Amino acid sequence: MLANYLPILLFIVVGLLVGVVPMLLGWMLGPSRPDSEKNSPYECGFEAFEDTRMKFDVRYYLVAILFIIFDLEIAFLFPWAVVLQEIGIFGFLSMMLFLGILIIGFIYEWKKGALEWE
């Protein structure tokens, strides 16, 4: 019976080795010379060690809402499309209501100007 689990154990060990060994090699062999260019902000545009109570532009939140809208839509559309024959008209109307709510959210984002980045 233990032989049945050997491929699973081998798969886990190989996966861990593939994930951990390159990180350890990079940490041990890689140079660590941080300078001002490496520590400069590159993603959000804010300094890394400023006041934590600084104001954020509302566009960051609008983009986050927009991402959630489309992420939820895609996450729910694939399983719905697979079982559409089994759930019938009730499932179809429920998804149309869901998509209508998402379209209202999209229109809200559009009106707020989240799609126009300066």
N, CA, C and O atoms as CSV, one atom per row, in Angstrom:
chain,resi,resn,atom,element,x,y,z
A,1,MET,N,N,0.817,-1.189,0.000
A,1,MET,CA,C,0.000,0.000,0.000
A,1,MET,C,C,0.862,1.255,0.000
A,1,MET,O,O,0.484,2.263,-0.597
A,2,LEU,N,N,2.009,1.205,0.658
A,2,LEU,CA,C,2.907,2.352,0.697
A,2,LEU,C,C,3.455,2.661,-0.695
A,2,LEU,O,O,3.789,3.809,-0.985
A,3,ALA,N,N,3.550,1.660,-1.548
A,3,ALA,CA,C,4.058,1.861,-2.903
A,3,ALA,C,C,3.109,2.728,-3.734
A,3,ALA,O,O,3.538,3.366,-4.695
A,4,ASN,N,N,1.827,2.757,-3.372
A,4,ASN,CA,C,0.879,3.595,-4.092
A,4,ASN,C,C,1.150,5.082,-3.864
A,4,ASN,O,O,0.860,5.910,-4.727
A,5,TYR,N,N,1.706,5.416,-2.701
A,5,TYR,CA,C,1.955,6.814,-2.369
A,5,TYR,C,C,3.354,7.276,-2.759
A,5,TYR,O,O,3.665,8.458,-2.616
A,6,LEU,N,N,4.198,6.385,-3.244
A,6,LEU,CA,C,5.555,6.751,-3.627
A,6,LEU,C,C,5.586,7.795,-4.741
A,6,LEU,O,O,6.387,8.724,-4.640
A,7,PRO,N,N,4.777,7.711,-5.794
A,7,PRO,CA,C,4.808,8.772,-6.819
A,7,PRO,C,C,4.398,10.138,-6.263
A,7,PRO,O,O,4.933,11.165,-6.679
A,8,ILE,N,N,3.462,10.147,-5.335
A,8,ILE,CA,C,3.038,11.414,-4.745
A,8,ILE,C,C,4.168,12.015,-3.910
A,8,ILE,O,O,4.442,13.212,-3.990
A,9,LEU,N,N,4.816,11.177,-3.115
A,9,LEU,CA,C,5.938,11.643,-2.309
A,9,LEU,C,C,7.078,12.132,-3.196
A,9,LEU,O,O,7.688,13.163,-2.912
A,10,LEU,N,N,7.367,11.402,-4.261
A,10,LEU,CA,C,8.405,11.810,-5.197
A,10,LEU,C,C,8.056,13.139,-5.859
A,10,LEU,O,O,8.929,13.989,-6.033
A,11,PHE,N,N,6.806,13.326,-6.223
A,11,PHE,CA,C,6.356,14.568,-6.835
A,11,PHE,C,C,6.535,15.746,-5.872
A,11,PHE,O,O,6.974,16.820,-6.285
A,12,ILE,N,N,6.199,15.553,-4.593
A,12,ILE,CA,C,6.341,16.611,-3.598
A,12,ILE,C,C,7.816,16.944,-3.383
A,12,ILE,O,O,8.177,18.118,-3.304
A,13,VAL,N,N,8.662,15.934,-3.288
A,13,VAL,CA,C,10.094,16.170,-3.067
A,13,VAL,C,C,10.704,16.909,-4.246
A,13,VAL,O,O,11.452,17.867,-4.052
A,14,VAL,N,N,10.399,16.481,-5.468
A,14,VAL,CA,C,10.948,17.150,-6.650
A,14,VAL,C,C,10.422,18.581,-6.738
A,14,VAL,O,O,11.175,19.491,-7.085
A,15,GLY,N,N,9.163,18.791,-6.434
A,15,GLY,CA,C,8.607,20.142,-6.453
A,15,GLY,C,C,9.280,21.049,-5.445
A,15,GLY,O,O,9.577,22.205,-5.748
A,16,LEU,N,N,9.523,20.540,-4.258
A,16,LEU,CA,C,10.226,21.343,-3.251
A,16,LEU,C,C,11.656,21.645,-3.676
A,16,LEU,O,O,12.140,22.761,-3.492
A,17,LEU,N,N,12.331,20.652,-4.245
A,17,LEU,CA,C,13.703,20.877,-4.704
A,17,LEU,C,C,13.753,21.917,-5.817
A,17,LEU,O,O,14.622,22.788,-5.817
A,18,VAL,N,N,12.831,21.830,-6.755
A,18,VAL,CA,C,12.815,22.791,-7.858
A,18,VAL,C,C,12.500,24.199,-7.342
A,18,VAL,O,O,12.991,25.178,-7.903
A,19,GLY,N,N,11.706,24.314,-6.307
A,19,GLY,CA,C,11.356,25.624,-5.785
A,19,GLY,C,C,12.344,26.195,-4.799
A,19,GLY,O,O,12.561,27.406,-4.776
A,20,VAL,N,N,12.952,25.346,-3.976
A,20,VAL,CA,C,13.796,25.826,-2.884
A,20,VAL,C,C,15.269,25.927,-3.295
A,20,VAL,O,O,15.942,26.885,-2.912
A,21,VAL,N,N,15.776,24.980,-4.051
A,21,VAL,CA,C,17.203,24.964,-4.381
A,21,VAL,C,C,17.624,26.223,-5.152
A,21,VAL,O,O,18.641,26.810,-4.783
A,22,PRO,N,N,16.923,26.676,-6.187
A,22,PRO,CA,C,17.357,27.916,-6.859
A,22,PRO,C,C,17.348,29.133,-5.931
A,22,PRO,O,O,18.219,29.997,-6.041
A,23,MET,N,N,16.378,29.211,-5.022
A,23,MET,CA,C,16.365,30.334,-4.087
A,23,MET,C,C,17.564,30.291,-3.158
A,23,MET,O,O,18.190,31.318,-2.897
A,24,LEU,N,N,17.883,29.109,-2.660
A,24,LEU,CA,C,19.040,28.983,-1.776
A,24,LEU,C,C,20.343,29.283,-2.511
A,24,LEU,O,O,21.228,29.936,-1.958
A,25,LEU,N,N,20.468,28.816,-3.742
A,25,LEU,CA,C,21.665,29.116,-4.521
A,25,LEU,C,C,21.796,30.607,-4.783
A,25,LEU,O,O,22.893,31.154,-4.680
A,26,GLY,N,N,20.719,31.261,-5.114
A,26,GLY,CA,C,20.759,32.699,-5.334
A,26,GLY,C,C,21.088,33.464,-4.069
A,26,GLY,O,O,21.805,34.464,-4.112
A,27,TRP,N,N,20.574,33.004,-2.950
A,27,TRP,CA,C,20.844,33.681,-1.681
A,27,TRP,C,C,22.297,33.489,-1.254
A,27,TRP,O,O,22.919,34.417,-0.736
A,28,MET,N,N,22.841,32.287,-1.469
A,28,MET,CA,C,24.210,32.010,-1.036
A,28,MET,C,C,25.248,32.582,-2.000
A,28,MET,O,O,26.270,33.106,-1.558
A,29,LEU,N,N,25.006,32.492,-3.295
A,29,LEU,CA,C,26.011,32.885,-4.274
A,29,LEU,C,C,25.837,34.308,-4.800
A,29,LEU,O,O,26.779,34.884,-5.344
A,30,GLY,N,N,24.660,34.872,-4.647
A,30,GLY,CA,C,24.404,36.200,-5.201
A,30,GLY,C,C,24.998,37.310,-4.354
A,30,GLY,O,O,25.031,37.208,-3.128
A,31,PRO,N,N,25.469,38.373,-5.001
A,31,PRO,CA,C,26.010,39.498,-4.242
A,31,PRO,C,C,24.886,40.307,-3.596
A,31,PRO,O,O,23.789,40.416,-4.144
A,32,SER,N,N,25.172,40.861,-2.444
A,32,SER,CA,C,24.201,41.689,-1.736
A,32,SER,C,C,24.826,43.067,-1.531
A,32,SER,O,O,25.473,43.329,-0.518
A,33,ARG,N,N,24.614,43.946,-2.522
A,33,ARG,CA,C,25.159,45.295,-2.459
A,33,ARG,C,C,24.039,46.301,-2.734
A,33,ARG,O,O,23.963,46.866,-3.825
A,34,PRO,N,N,23.176,46.521,-1.750
A,34,PRO,CA,C,22.089,47.482,-1.993
A,34,PRO,C,C,22.633,48.903,-2.105
A,34,PRO,O,O,23.521,49.300,-1.350
A,35,ASP,N,N,22.100,49.651,-3.039
A,35,ASP,CA,C,22.439,51.058,-3.177
A,35,ASP,C,C,21.152,51.870,-3.297
A,35,ASP,O,O,20.056,51.319,-3.196
A,36,SER,N,N,21.281,53.144,-3.507
A,36,SER,CA,C,20.088,54.002,-3.543
A,36,SER,C,C,19.180,53.665,-4.720
A,36,SER,O,O,17.961,53.806,-4.622
A,37,GLU,N,N,19.760,53.225,-5.824
A,37,GLU,CA,C,18.939,52.879,-6.996
A,37,GLU,C,C,18.103,51.623,-6.749
A,37,GLU,O,O,16.948,51.555,-7.168
A,38,LYS,N,N,18.683,50.627,-6.070
A,38,LYS,CA,C,17.939,49.408,-5.781
A,38,LYS,C,C,16.849,49.638,-4.748
A,38,LYS,O,O,15.810,48.980,-4.784
A,39,ASN,N,N,17.077,50.565,-3.829
A,39,ASN,CA,C,16.096,50.827,-2.786
A,39,ASN,C,C,15.069,51.873,-3.180
A,39,ASN,O,O,14.198,52.202,-2.375
A,40,SER,N,N,15.142,52.405,-4.387
A,40,SER,CA,C,14.199,53.434,-4.814
A,40,SER,C,C,12.854,52.811,-5.167
A,40,SER,O,O,12.801,51.643,-5.551
A,41,PRO,N,N,11.766,53.569,-5.046
A,41,PRO,CA,C,10.444,53.020,-5.383
A,41,PRO,C,C,10.328,52.821,-6.891
A,41,PRO,O,O,10.769,53.658,-7.679
A,42,TYR,N,N,9.731,51.704,-7.273
A,42,TYR,CA,C,9.586,51.415,-8.700
A,42,TYR,C,C,8.185,50.966,-9.071
A,42,TYR,O,O,7.862,50.955,-10.259
A,43,GLU,N,N,7.348,50.601,-8.141
A,43,GLU,CA,C,6.014,50.135,-8.490
A,43,GLU,C,C,4.943,51.160,-8.158
A,43,GLU,O,O,4.143,51.523,-9.020
A,44,CYS,N,N,4.920,51.626,-6.928
A,44,CYS,CA,C,3.816,52.488,-6.519
A,44,CYS,C,C,4.146,53.961,-6.682
A,44,CYS,O,O,3.228,54.780,-6.699
A,45,GLY,N,N,5.415,54.337,-6.803
A,45,GLY,CA,C,5.789,55.722,-6.988
A,45,GLY,C,C,5.969,56.492,-5.701
A,45,GLY,O,O,6.256,57.688,-5.747
A,46,PHE,N,N,5.811,55.858,-4.557
A,46,PHE,CA,C,5.989,56.524,-3.278
A,46,PHE,C,C,7.309,56.095,-2.660
A,46,PHE,O,O,7.789,54.987,-2.898
A,47,GLU,N,N,7.885,56.977,-1.872
A,47,GLU,CA,C,9.097,56.616,-1.149
A,47,GLU,C,C,8.782,55.497,-0.157
A,47,GLU,O,O,7.681,55.432,0.389
A,48,ALA,N,N,9.750,54.627,0.067
A,48,ALA,CA,C,9.511,53.431,0.868
A,48,ALA,C,C,9.345,53.735,2.353
A,48,ALA,O,O,8.627,53.008,3.039
A,49,PHE,N,N,9.971,54.759,2.861
A,49,PHE,CA,C,9.968,54.985,4.305
A,49,PHE,C,C,9.440,56.372,4.652
A,49,PHE,O,O,10.054,57.085,5.445
A,50,GLU,N,N,8.321,56.758,4.072
A,50,GLU,CA,C,7.692,58.026,4.404
A,50,GLU,C,C,6.638,57.823,5.465
A,50,GLU,O,O,6.505,56.742,6.039
A,51,ASP,N,N,5.891,58.878,5.714
A,51,ASP,CA,C,4.815,58.834,6.693
A,51,ASP,C,C,3.749,57.840,6.233
A,51,ASP,O,O,3.363,57.837,5.065
A,52,THR,N,N,3.284,57.013,7.135
A,52,THR,CA,C,2.284,56.004,6.767
A,52,THR,C,C,0.894,56.595,6.616
A,52,THR,O,O,-0.006,55.923,6.113
A,53,ARG,N,N,0.699,57.825,7.036
A,53,ARG,CA,C,-0.622,58.449,6.947
A,53,ARG,C,C,-0.758,59.372,5.738
A,53,ARG,O,O,-1.597,60.273,5.733
A,54,MET,N,N,0.059,59.151,4.721
A,54,MET,CA,C,-0.025,60.005,3.536
A,54,MET,C,C,-1.286,59.663,2.738
A,54,MET,O,O,-1.789,58.541,2.796
A,55,LYS,N,N,-1.778,60.639,2.003
A,55,LYS,CA,C,-3.021,60.451,1.245
A,55,LYS,C,C,-2.733,59.748,-0.078
A,55,LYS,O,O,-1.754,60.047,-0.761
A,56,PHE,N,N,-3.601,58.820,-0.416
A,56,PHE,CA,C,-3.527,58.129,-1.696
A,56,PHE,C,C,-4.526,58.761,-2.653
A,56,PHE,O,O,-5.580,59.256,-2.253
A,57,ASP,N,N,-4.166,58.730,-3.903
A,57,ASP,CA,C,-5.078,59.211,-4.923
A,57,ASP,C,C,-6.229,58.222,-5.060
A,57,ASP,O,O,-6.022,57.014,-4.946
A,58,VAL,N,N,-7.424,58.714,-5.301
A,58,VAL,CA,C,-8.608,57.861,-5.376
A,58,VAL,C,C,-8.532,56.924,-6.580
A,58,VAL,O,O,-9.244,55.920,-6.610
A,59,ARG,N,N,-7.701,57.216,-7.562
A,59,ARG,CA,C,-7.602,56.360,-8.744
A,59,ARG,C,C,-7.078,54.966,-8.403
A,59,ARG,O,O,-7.421,53.997,-9.080
A,60,TYR,N,N,-6.252,54.855,-7.362
A,60,TYR,CA,C,-5.778,53.529,-6.961
A,60,TYR,C,C,-6.948,52.651,-6.528
A,60,TYR,O,O,-6.998,51.468,-6.863
A,61,TYR,N,N,-7.877,53.226,-5.791
A,61,TYR,CA,C,-9.032,52.460,-5.335
A,61,TYR,C,C,-9.978,52.148,-6.493
A,61,TYR,O,O,-10.575,51.072,-6.532
A,62,LEU,N,N,-10.116,53.074,-7.427
A,62,LEU,CA,C,-10.984,52.824,-8.573
A,62,LEU,C,C,-10.425,51.710,-9.450
A,62,LEU,O,O,-11.182,50.883,-9.959
A,63,VAL,N,N,-9.123,51.682,-9.629
A,63,VAL,CA,C,-8.513,50.603,-10.406
A,63,VAL,C,C,-8.677,49.270,-9.682
A,63,VAL,O,O,-8.902,48.243,-10.320
A,64,ALA,N,N,-8.565,49.280,-8.361
A,64,ALA,CA,C,-8.760,48.047,-7.589
A,64,ALA,C,C,-10.194,47.538,-7.731
A,64,ALA,O,O,-10.409,46.337,-7.895
A,65,ILE,N,N,-11.167,48.432,-7.670
A,65,ILE,CA,C,-12.567,48.033,-7.847
A,65,ILE,C,C,-12.777,47.485,-9.250
A,65,ILE,O,O,-13.481,46.491,-9.429
A,66,LEU,N,N,-12.175,48.122,-10.241
A,66,LEU,CA,C,-12.305,47.663,-11.620
A,66,LEU,C,C,-11.719,46.263,-11.786
A,66,LEU,O,O,-12.305,45.422,-12.469
A,67,PHE,N,N,-10.577,46.011,-11.171
A,67,PHE,CA,C,-9.979,44.679,-11.236
A,67,PHE,C,C,-10.896,43.645,-10.598
A,67,PHE,O,O,-11.081,42.560,-11.150
A,68,ILE,N,N,-11.469,43.965,-9.449
A,68,ILE,CA,C,-12.354,43.022,-8.761
A,68,ILE,C,C,-13.581,42.721,-9.608
A,68,ILE,O,O,-14.038,41.579,-9.665
A,69,ILE,N,N,-14.112,43.743,-10.263
A,69,ILE,CA,C,-15.291,43.536,-11.110
A,69,ILE,C,C,-14.987,42.511,-12.203
A,69,ILE,O,O,-15.733,41.546,-12.368
A,70,PHE,N,N,-13.909,42.710,-12.943
A,70,PHE,CA,C,-13.621,41.814,-14.053
A,70,PHE,C,C,-13.105,40.455,-13.578
A,70,PHE,O,O,-13.342,39.438,-14.230
A,71,ASP,N,N,-12.408,40.436,-12.454
A,71,ASP,CA,C,-11.929,39.167,-11.920
A,71,ASP,C,C,-13.100,38.293,-11.478
A,71,ASP,O,O,-13.124,37.096,-11.766
A,72,LEU,N,N,-14.057,38.876,-10.789
A,72,LEU,CA,C,-15.237,38.117,-10.378
A,72,LEU,C,C,-16.048,37.649,-11.574
A,72,LEU,O,O,-16.568,36.533,-11.591
A,73,GLU,N,N,-16.147,38.498,-12.556
A,73,GLU,CA,C,-16.937,38.133,-13.727
A,73,GLU,C,C,-16.351,36.900,-14.411
A,73,GLU,O,O,-17.084,35.965,-14.733
A,74,ILE,N,N,-15.070,36.891,-14.627
A,74,ILE,CA,C,-14.435,35.752,-15.289
A,74,ILE,C,C,-14.476,34.512,-14.409
A,74,ILE,O,O,-14.682,33.404,-14.904
A,75,ALA,N,N,-14.281,34.693,-13.102
A,75,ALA,CA,C,-14.256,33.538,-12.198
A,75,ALA,C,C,-15.614,32.838,-12.135
A,75,ALA,O,O,-15.676,31.626,-11.929
A,76,PHE,N,N,-16.692,33.586,-12.310
A,76,PHE,CA,C,-18.021,32.977,-12.248
A,76,PHE,C,C,-18.559,32.572,-13.616
A,76,PHE,O,O,-19.463,31.738,-13.684
A,77,LEU,N,N,-18.041,33.126,-14.701
A,77,LEU,CA,C,-18.573,32.798,-16.023
A,77,LEU,C,C,-18.144,31.418,-16.514
A,77,LEU,O,O,-18.933,30.735,-17.168
A,78,PHE,N,N,-16.938,30.997,-16.224
A,78,PHE,CA,C,-16.485,29.692,-16.719
A,78,PHE,C,C,-17.277,28.526,-16.129
A,78,PHE,O,O,-17.766,27.695,-16.894
A,79,PRO,N,N,-17.428,28.423,-14.808
A,79,PRO,CA,C,-18.231,27.298,-14.289
A,79,PRO,C,C,-19.691,27.386,-14.731
A,79,PRO,O,O,-20.328,26.359,-14.964
A,80,TRP,N,N,-20.221,28.593,-14.847
A,80,TRP,CA,C,-21.602,28.768,-15.281
A,80,TRP,C,C,-21.773,28.260,-16.708
A,80,TRP,O,O,-22.765,27.600,-17.018
A,81,ALA,N,N,-20.805,28.566,-17.583
A,81,ALA,CA,C,-20.912,28.132,-18.973
A,81,ALA,C,C,-20.831,26.612,-19.092
A,81,ALA,O,O,-21.427,26.030,-19.999
A,82,VAL,N,N,-20.103,25.967,-18.187
A,82,VAL,CA,C,-19.958,24.510,-18.250
A,82,VAL,C,C,-21.265,23.818,-17.888
A,82,VAL,O,O,-21.613,22.812,-18.507
A,83,VAL,N,N,-21.998,24.331,-16.903
A,83,VAL,CA,C,-23.207,23.659,-16.427
A,83,VAL,C,C,-24.490,24.355,-16.891
A,83,VAL,O,O,-25.547,24.161,-16.291
A,84,LEU,N,N,-24.408,25.151,-17.939
A,84,LEU,CA,C,-25.578,25.906,-18.393
A,84,LEU,C,C,-26.736,24.999,-18.806
A,84,LEU,O,O,-27.893,25.348,-18.570
A,85,GLN,N,N,-26.459,23.857,-19.410
A,85,GLN,CA,C,-27.524,22.952,-19.832
A,85,GLN,C,C,-28.281,22.368,-18.641
A,85,GLN,O,O,-29.488,22.142,-18.726
A,86,GLU,N,N,-27.586,22.122,-17.538
A,86,GLU,CA,C,-28.218,21.501,-16.376
A,86,GLU,C,C,-29.014,22.484,-15.522
A,86,GLU,O,O,-30.009,22.096,-14.911
A,87,ILE,N,N,-28.593,23.758,-15.468
A,87,ILE,CA,C,-29.266,24.700,-14.558
A,87,ILE,C,C,-30.456,25.395,-15.191
A,87,ILE,O,O,-31.289,25.960,-14.483
A,88,GLY,N,N,-30.548,25.363,-16.497
A,88,GLY,CA,C,-31.737,25.844,-17.182
A,88,GLY,C,C,-31.927,27.355,-17.145
A,88,GLY,O,O,-30.970,28.119,-17.023
A,89,ILE,N,N,-33.186,27.762,-17.255
A,89,ILE,CA,C,-33.525,29.179,-17.384
A,89,ILE,C,C,-33.275,29.938,-16.083
A,89,ILE,O,O,-32.926,31.118,-16.120
A,90,PHE,N,N,-33.449,29.284,-14.934
A,90,PHE,CA,C,-33.191,29.955,-13.657
A,90,PHE,C,C,-31.724,30.342,-13.532
A,90,PHE,O,O,-31.409,31.450,-13.096
A,91,GLY,N,N,-30.837,29.451,-13.907
A,91,GLY,CA,C,-29.406,29.746,-13.872
A,91,GLY,C,C,-29.022,30.835,-14.858
A,91,GLY,O,O,-28.162,31.672,-14.584
A,92,PHE,N,N,-29.686,30.807,-16.024
A,92,PHE,CA,C,-29.413,31.836,-17.027
A,92,PHE,C,C,-29.828,33.213,-16.519
A,92,PHE,O,O,-29.073,34.178,-16.634
A,93,LEU,N,N,-31.037,33.298,-15.955
A,93,LEU,CA,C,-31.510,34.592,-15.456
A,93,LEU,C,C,-30.703,35.078,-14.254
A,93,LEU,O,O,-30.477,36.278,-14.099
A,94,SER,N,N,-30.275,34.157,-13.416
A,94,SER,CA,C,-29.432,34.537,-12.279
A,94,SER,C,C,-28.109,35.130,-12.756
A,94,SER,O,O,-27.638,36.127,-12.208
A,95,MET,N,N,-27.511,34.519,-13.774
A,95,MET,CA,C,-26.249,35.056,-14.288
A,95,MET,C,C,-26.466,36.382,-14.989
A,95,MET,O,O,-25.598,37.253,-14.923
A,96,MET,N,N,-27.583,36.563,-15.652
A,96,MET,CA,C,-27.845,37.852,-16.287
A,96,MET,C,C,-28.006,38.954,-15.233
A,96,MET,O,O,-27.571,40.085,-15.448
A,97,LEU,N,N,-28.633,38.625,-14.092
A,97,LEU,CA,C,-28.730,39.588,-12.999
A,97,LEU,C,C,-27.338,39.925,-12.464
A,97,LEU,O,O,-27.033,41.092,-12.222
A,98,PHE,N,N,-26.499,38.916,-12.281
A,98,PHE,CA,C,-25.133,39.126,-11.816
A,98,PHE,C,C,-24.348,40.002,-12.788
A,98,PHE,O,O,-23.667,40.937,-12.368
A,99,LEU,N,N,-24.439,39.707,-14.076
A,99,LEU,CA,C,-23.735,40.509,-15.068
A,99,LEU,C,C,-24.284,41.925,-15.127
A,99,LEU,O,O,-23.531,42.867,-15.372
A,100,GLY,N,N,-25.577,42.092,-14.907
A,100,GLY,CA,C,-26.150,43.439,-14.864
A,100,GLY,C,C,-25.579,44.265,-13.727
A,100,GLY,O,O,-25.279,45.446,-13.899
A,101,ILE,N,N,-25.428,43.647,-12.566
A,101,ILE,CA,C,-24.822,44.348,-11.427
A,101,ILE,C,C,-23.378,44.718,-11.752
A,101,ILE,O,O,-22.935,45.816,-11.414
A,102,LEU,N,N,-22.641,43.826,-12.398
A,102,LEU,CA,C,-21.266,44.134,-12.773
A,102,LEU,C,C,-21.201,45.241,-13.817
A,102,LEU,O,O,-20.286,46.064,-13.785
A,103,ILE,N,N,-22.137,45.272,-14.721
A,103,ILE,CA,C,-22.167,46.344,-15.721
A,103,ILE,C,C,-22.444,47.682,-15.055
A,103,ILE,O,O,-21.882,48.699,-15.460
A,104,ILE,N,N,-23.296,47.698,-14.047
A,104,ILE,CA,C,-23.543,48.930,-13.298
A,104,ILE,C,C,-22.254,49.392,-12.620
A,104,ILE,O,O,-21.961,50.587,-12.615
A,105,GLY,N,N,-21.486,48.474,-12.053
A,105,GLY,CA,C,-20.195,48.822,-11.457
A,105,GLY,C,C,-19.212,49.338,-12.487
A,105,GLY,O,O,-18.453,50.267,-12.212
A,106,PHE,N,N,-19.216,48.746,-13.672
A,106,PHE,CA,C,-18.336,49.212,-14.739
A,106,PHE,C,C,-18.705,50.625,-15.185
A,106,PHE,O,O,-17.828,51.458,-15.414
A,107,ILE,N,N,-19.985,50.886,-15.307
A,107,ILE,CA,C,-20.435,52.231,-15.693
A,107,ILE,C,C,-20.043,53.250,-14.621
A,107,ILE,O,O,-19.656,54.375,-14.939
A,108,TYR,N,N,-20.145,52.852,-13.350
A,108,TYR,CA,C,-19.714,53.726,-12.262
A,108,TYR,C,C,-18.233,54.060,-12.389
A,108,TYR,O,O,-17.839,55.217,-12.240
A,109,GLU,N,N,-17.408,53.042,-12.666
A,109,GLU,CA,C,-15.978,53.280,-12.851
A,109,GLU,C,C,-15.723,54.206,-14.035
A,109,GLU,O,O,-14.869,55.090,-13.970
A,110,TRP,N,N,-16.458,53.998,-15.097
A,110,TRP,CA,C,-16.281,54.807,-16.291
A,110,TRP,C,C,-16.627,56.270,-16.003
A,110,TRP,O,O,-15.896,57.176,-16.404
A,111,LYS,N,N,-17.725,56.490,-15.318
A,111,LYS,CA,C,-18.148,57.858,-14.975
A,111,LYS,C,C,-17.179,58.545,-14.034
A,111,LYS,O,O,-17.005,59.762,-14.108
A,112,LYS,N,N,-16.539,57.783,-13.141
A,112,LYS,CA,C,-15.576,58.354,-12.200
A,112,LYS,C,C,-14.234,58.644,-12.866
A,112,LYS,O,O,-13.387,59.315,-12.279
A,113,GLY,N,N,-14.033,58.147,-14.080
A,113,GLY,CA,C,-12.806,58.423,-14.811
A,113,GLY,C,C,-11.669,57.458,-14.522
A,113,GLY,O,O,-10.505,57.802,-14.725
A,114,ALA,N,N,-11.978,56.267,-14.054
A,114,ALA,CA,C,-10.921,55.303,-13.732
A,114,ALA,C,C,-10.266,54.746,-14.989
A,114,ALA,O,O,-9.147,54.236,-14.922
A,115,LEU,N,N,-10.933,54.831,-16.122
A,115,LEU,CA,C,-10.363,54.319,-17.349
A,115,LEU,C,C,-9.466,55.329,-18.031
A,115,LEU,O,O,-8.805,54.997,-19.015
A,116,GLU,N,N,-9.428,56.551,-17.537
A,116,GLU,CA,C,-8.583,57.612,-18.110
A,116,GLU,C,C,-7.444,57.879,-17.147
A,116,GLU,O,O,-7.639,58.471,-16.086
A,117,TRP,N,N,-6.245,57.435,-17.526
A,117,TRP,CA,C,-5.077,57.622,-16.671
A,117,TRP,C,C,-4.231,58.749,-17.247
A,117,TRP,O,O,-3.971,58.789,-18.450
A,118,GLU,N,N,-3.803,59.662,-16.383
A,118,GLU,CA,C,-3.055,60.838,-16.848
A,118,GLU,C,C,-1.572,60.577,-16.869
A,118,GLU,O,O,-0.795,61.459,-17.234
